[in-house]
Amino acid sequence: MLISCGLCKSSNKNTQDTAVASSATERILTGADQLSNYLPLLKGKKVGLMGNQTTIVGADKTHLVDVLLAEGVDLRFGFAPEHGFRGTIERGEKVDNDKDQKTGLPLYTLYGGNEKQDSIVQSVDVMIFDLQDVGARFYTYITSLHRVMELCAKHNKELIVLDRPNPCGDQVDGPVRKDDKFKSNVSFHKIAMVHGLTVGELAHMINGEKWLENGRQCKLTVIPVQNWDHATMYELPVIPSPSLPNHLSVRLYASLCLFEGTEISVGRGTDWPFQIVGYDNPVYGDFTFNPGEKEGMAKHVEGKGQTMYGLDLRGLDANKEKFTLKYVLDMYNKMPDKSKFFTRAEFFDKLAGTDELRKQILAGKSESEIRKSWEKELSDYKIMRKKYLLYKDFE
């Protein structure tokens, strides 16, 4: 099943016809699993790949690089996103140009900019994008998608997106970033905080809404997932980054990542990142933990070496978890000196895509009151989103 879009505006035409109903007896096939649908598009062409450790094919989780080389594809280089090509680099750390240790494939980065990125993309005929997103606006893999699309549009190169399920694709929630004042790597698009899109759907949105520089559009082909829709729960076969080690952490990530604009610990430096929350005062809860040093998490560990008191969320049913402000509001309300909560206010606003959320929390507003304030913008976003869905929606 192939959905292609050239320079014309992306369309949702026949979406209902192409959407595949989920079934307990049908294996979900990611775009990368469907070799017969994209290998012919690579024949005789020089190819570049944006990928990482989630870029796998089949039940045996063979890396796409190995598959493409075995198939004789003329693969010239790999682009690495945040966390690196093998996913072992911590948030925000430098990703160096390197070589893939297994294959010797030259590796470059788009994360943090690359002055040679234009010549790198000009050296190929087609780019492949295959990264596993987690459905939150501040997860930077979708920023990498935008940058690859920008380069492909600028240099008239085709982009093939091998789509993957969104493990939080059963919801659309949170504030929509509207003001470019809050645009950053963690809030790159004017979408909801929990956007409810696959990377393939977002690529069509970027094209269709003409968000690329000068209104350019990318020559885009999306290989859709088979046997999945937005109501289907999907547990990732490979962790997407060091601090999201399991399904529960992925499902809680959108609700807990806002704490990165504070000094509150979300469990980095423990075995349970994004499943526990705490700070260095017994007022925050009876559960205790002690952040230390973990591979991939040693550089940015809130409360390292201290006893943290707070909440143990490890017993929650991951599939039932959806975006909520209750954890942020609970910790804020328990803080004795509330003026010290937003220690990284500017970054909190970038994560939120607005400064209104922080101001509402400071004003003591409840979750229901805050939610009412973004109802209109969220409704407008949902209408726009519907135009670009490739799969049956959850509502």
Secondary structure, 3 states (H helix, E strand, C coil): CCEEECCCCCCCCCHHHHCCCCCCCCCCECHHHCHHHHHHHHCCCEEEEEECCCCEECCCCEEHHHHHHHCCCEEEEEEECCCCCCCCCCCCCCCCCEECCCCCCEEEECCCCCCCHHHHHHCCCEEEEECCCCCECCCCHHHHHHHHHHHHHHCCCEEEEECCCCCCCCCCEEEECCCHHHCECCECCCCEEECCCCHHHHHHHHHHCCCCHHHCCCEEEEECCECCCCCCCCCCCCCCCCCCCCHHHHHHHHHHHHHHHCCCECCCCCCCCCCEEEECCHHHCCEEECCCCCCCCCCCCCCCCCCEEEEECCCCCHHHCCCCCHHHHHHHHHCCCHHHCCCCHHHHHHHHCCCHHHHHHHCCCCHHHHHHHCHHHHHHHHHHHHCCCCCCCCC
